[in-house]
Amino acid sequence: MARQQRAMRTREALIGAVAEIVAQEGLAATSLTGISKRAGVSNGALHFHFVSKGALVEALEAAALARLRAVLEAPADARSRLQHLVDVTHALTRELTTDVVLRAGFVLCADVAWEPGADLRVHLRRWVEDLVREAGAAAELRPGAEPEGIVTAVVGAIAGFEVLGARDAVWLAPRTVARFWELLLPALAAPALLGTLDPAGTRGRP
Amino acid sequence: MARQQRAMRTREALIGAVAEIVAQEGLAATSLTGISKRAGVSNGALHFHFVSKGALVEALEAAALARLRAVLEAPADARSRLQHLVDVTHALTRELTTDVVLRAGFVLCADVAWEPGADLRVHLRRWVEDLVREAGAAAELRPGAEPEGIVTAVVGAIAGFEVLGARDAVWLAPRTVARFWELLLPALAAPALLGTLDPAGTRGRP
């Protein structure tokens, strides 16, 4: 049991190390020696867990997808689907500033040299599509607002905030996300719902 | 004169070759040998023009910035600043699908391993800021629409379309950009102006 826990911890340390290098310097700068050094793990232990750099990066990708799913699938405590959408975009940009595994997963997506197995952006787009469809079925959308347009604007902007945020953290600040929703919500929310929506997000508040 | 023209052509071929490799495979995959081979230029000729890979990538960056400026600073034939903004976003996404130098310039911006000299996205943000400020001064904005929110949504979405478009060209399609504006224009344009605006762009039309 102790040995299994140790093995698990080593594996997590290796994924954390590759995440830090990918997020800071990109995939190409990532070497097995650099990873084992940063994780404080011997080359032998690294090879026990991962046969190659590719296998380690795939494990990083899977870990990043799990983090993304945890953000997207957290229980909805909002009063409407649109408020839930707002709350989740706030949660996602906040996680991107603090969670290096999640950030590295998005850096991989943006790297033209990497062929993603699990494309985080595609996963995010499908999640937004589903939620917007549900919001439409629940009469939460403004009459005339096209679901495809809403998905385009929201997924496009989140992808943009993420990639711009890698160079300038202000793009991931709560104020930036709130400004985006202040502008967008009147265009997409049913008038009766609009007054109940908080562009700054409601998660974690009473 | 003939020699100068030849030298200019060689330089352009080298920049085109490095742009193709950066756009398709990323900066790390770019080697001087690969570049000279793709450009059909000897290693000696390459070194005559550029002392290092870094110098060549800087030349690519400068060329990409010049292409971006040509798109942003083309004469405005639209009837309003907001229509000009719509038209330029259409022109930019169209150029991104056809101009490999421009596309490679944005790939460089997204590469965490590259320290940009001329950040195309920062240039784009400043241009949008200026235009939105002018639109506000000309009473083209909807009362209550925050200029910062407009800049955030537009720059964020363009950055998103560009990075998503590198994997899936539909993000750079005219229909995608038009959908974005169909949703956004009612939220940001003065009501009297709204009816005159075409989300699909007016450039090149009578």
Interface residues (C-beta under 8 A of the other chain):
Chain A: A23 Q24 E25 G26 L27 A28 A29 V107 C109 A110 D111 V112 A113 P116 D119 R121 A145 E146 E148 G149 I150 T152 A153 V155 G156 A157 I158 A159 G160 F161 V163 L164 A166 R167 W171 T176 R179 F180 E182 L183 L184 P186 A187 L188
Chain B: A23 Q24 E25 G26 L27 A28 A29 V107 C109 A110 D111 V112 A113 P116 D119 R121 A145 E146 E148 G149 I150 T152 A153 V155 G156 A157 I158 A159 G160 F161 V163 L164 A166 R167 W171 T176 R179 F180 E182 L183 L184 P186 A187 L188
